[in-house]
């Protein structure tokens, strides 16, 4: 029974962590949603590459001028996420290189 509870806890924890992952965010949300999120966060990013998009997304968030983002534990979480995203983005290079070639950079606009 403890083994099943531990497994469920680990799966739930991974799901929570993945939902905040920059790579997961940029690959599962449409461009308009990502753009709105980054504009709302006052990031001053104008575009991000689809190659290593998770890392770029985290860097944009860390470069935000929104109060509260610079809260030290939250900044550490984004730095750790950027490190995890580096590995994930590297594994997804075959997919993101094709997407970059077809769609170009993800434009951060109000539209």
N, C-alpha and C positions, 0 to 999 in steps of 0.2 A: 504494500500500500504506500509506503513512504517513497518507494522508487517511482510510482505513478504520479504522486504529488510533485516530486522533484522534477520529473520530466515535464509535467504541465506548467510548472513555474518557469522552467527554462524556456519553453516554447512561448509562453506569454511575455517573458522578458525580452526575448529576441524580436517578437512582433512589435513591442513598444519601441525598442531601439531602431528597428528598421523603418518604422513610420516616420521617424525624425531624420533618417539618413538622407544626406544630400543627393546621393545617387538614386535612391528609391524615389525621392521627390521629383527629380528632373526627368526620370524615365517613365513615371506613371501619371504625371499630371500634364495637362495641355499647356502650351506656351503662354496663353493668356493668364492662367491661374498662377503660374510661376512668376510671370511678369508683375502681376498685381501684388503678389506676396513680397517681392523684392522692392517694389515701389513703396508699398505700405511700410516696409521696414526702413525706408529712407536710406537705401544702400548706396546710391549714386552710381550703381553699375548700369551701363548702357547696353551691354550684351554679354553673353557667356557662350563659350564654345561648347558644342555637344560632346566633344572629346574631353574627358575628365570633367564632365559637367557637375558631378557631385562635389568635387574639390572646389571648383569655381563658385558654386552656389554657397558653400560654407564660407569661402573667403569673402564673398559679397555680404553675407550676414555678419561676419566678424568686422567688416569695414563699415557697418551701419552707424548712423548717427542718431539712432533711436535710443532714448533712455531705457535702461534695463538690460540691453544686450551686453553691455560691458561688465555686467555683474560677474565677478570672477568665476564662480563655479559654472555659470552658464557658458562663459568664454572657454573654459577648459573642456566642457562637453563638446563644443563645436570644433575645437582643435583635435580632440580624440576622434570625433566623427570624420574630420578631414583625413586623418590617418587611415581610418577604416575605408573611407571612400576611395583613397588612393589605390588600395588593393582591389576593391570592387570595380573601380573604373578601369583598371589595368586588365582585369579578367574580361570586361565587356568591350574592350577595344575593337574587336571585329565588328560588333554591332554598331558602336558609336561612330566609328570611322565612316561606315556606309551612310549612316544618318547625317553626319556632318557634311558629307559630299552632296547628298540629295537636298538637304534643307538649309544648310549654312548655319551660322551662329543663331542662337536664340536671342532675339531682340527684346530688350526690356523697354516697353513703351506703354503709354496709357491706353492704347486701343484694345 
